[in-house]
Amino acid sequence: MFKPSSSWPAIRGGALALLAATLFGISTPLVQRAGVGLGAFSTAALLYAGAAFVGLCSRRPQQLEARLVPQDLTRLFAMALFGACIGPAALAWGLQRTSGTSASLLLTLEALFTAALAWVLYRESMDRRVWVAMALLLSGGLILVVDQGTAGSAQVVGLLAVLVATVAWGIDNTLSRVLADRDPGQVVLGKAVLGASTTGLLAWWSGEPSPSWTGVVALLAIGGTGYGLSLRFYLLAQRAFGAARTGSVFAFAPFIGAAMSIALGERGFSLWMGLGSGLMLLGVCVHLAESHGHEHTHEALEHEHAHSHDDGHHDHPHEQMPLGAHSHSHRHRAVTHEHAHVPDLHHSHRH
């Protein structure tokens, strides 16, 4: 009989996703202030240069984490294009043209795009409760756009740029699911180096103004924590939690960012903004309340990733049993059992 190591199979993934959300949420209004007077490409380049430093310092030994392999490069390039070029550049451009509070809240739609793509590409389970959650998120986002429309067309254009960022990061989140079993330090480093070099070249080619030293230091620090560490924790959460559910917990980031904007002195909160954010928050909570368990079959499989022997899925022998998590190529035998689970690395079966 399957005996999970915890009666809450999603608690570790949820905690990691919430930590990633906190770091990213705080970063959004800070980027708006640190990026004043800078171009969107320059801002994105500095953010991901900071993230690259974190990735460089957080790589782990091969016996603890699986390495990136040549077959991962195409996916890594795509992640860099959407997540480290289009996403941050669109956000930086939009933040200079709309309310920081509204922009932060609209980022909640990233969860909607992530969940929808995870359902289409990976067939992650989406029951009625999850669809209700997605409808609430979408309704709240539309209310925010309408609310900003009353403030003028410039505000709407800025918010639409933020919407482009959420789509780009939704694609990035879905692409990164397959690399969640690789060393997150390597993934962060590869994505960040590709993104920072590409946006840096675009900043030079388009003649964007050079940042001040204070701006450089501030954006590097924000990128290291809000993009580097946040991405590391996000990848670890996907490993334990699946792409759709990680995206839903990460949807708390916009509310953290909106609270930070208000704390920094922004006073643009309105009744409609309150209604939109309330619907989005309700959508996040409905999604997190989902519970999923049924009899399912694991096909025989051989792969490599970090794992431990107390999770009910890794019972292969060792000459000397290692303590804690470790990484090596191992084989799973075919098995059928029933327990509560989430669409993590070992539960990608169809429904």
RAPE-V967391 format. One record per backbone hydrogen bond with DSSP energy under -0.5 kcal/mol. NH is the residue of the N-H (numbers start at 1). CO is the residue of the C=O. Records with the same first field share a line. If there is no record, write none. Layout:
# RAPE-V967391
NH=CO + CO
This chain:
# RAPE-V967391
9=7
11=8
14=10
15=11
16=12
17=13
18=14
19=15
20=16
21=17
22=18
23=19
24=20
25=21
26=22
27=23
28=24
29=25
30=26
31=27
32=28
33=29
34=30
35=31
36=33
38=35
43=39
44=40
45=41
46=42
47=43
48=44
49=45
50=46
51=47
52=48
53=49
54=50
55=51
56=52
57=53
58=54
59=56
64=61
65=61
66=181
72=69
73=70
76=72
77=73
78=74
79=75
80=76
81=77
82=78
83=79
84=79 + 80
85=80 + 81
86=81
87=82
89=85
90=86
91=87
92=88
93=89
94=90
95=91
96=92
97=94
98=94
103=99
104=100
105=101
106=102
107=103 + 104
108=105
109=106
110=107
111=108
112=108
113=109
114=110
115=111
116=112
117=113
118=114
119=115
120=116
121=117
122=118
123=119
124=118
131=127
132=128
133=129
134=130
135=131
136=132
137=133
138=134
139=135
140=136
141=137
142=138
143=139
144=140
145=141
146=142
147=143
148=144
149=145
150=146 + 147
151=148
152=149
156=152
157=153
158=154
159=155
160=156
161=157
162=158
163=159
164=160
165=161
166=162
167=163
168=164
169=165
170=166
171=167
172=168
173=169
174=170
175=171
176=172
177=173 + 174
178=175
179=176
180=177
182=179
183=66
187=183
188=184
189=185
190=186
191=187
192=188
193=189
194=190
195=191
196=192
197=193
198=194
199=195
200=196
201=197
202=198
203=199
204=200
205=201
206=202
207=204
208=203
216=212
217=213
218=214
219=215
220=216
221=217
222=218
223=219
224=220
225=221
226=222
227=223
228=223
229=224
230=225
231=227
232=228
233=229
234=230
235=231
236=232
237=233
238=234
239=235
240=236
241=237
242=238
246=242
247=243
248=244
249=245
250=246
251=247 + 248
252=249
253=250
256=252
257=253
258=254
259=255
260=256
261=257
262=258
263=259
264=260
265=262
266=261
274=270
275=271
276=272
277=273
278=274
279=275
280=276
281=277
282=278
283=279
284=280
285=281
286=282
287=283
288=284
289=285
290=287
294=339
296=337
298=335
299=297
301=332
303=330
305=328
307=326
315=313
326=307
327=63
328=305
330=303
332=301
335=298
337=296
339=294
341=292
344=342
345=239
347=344
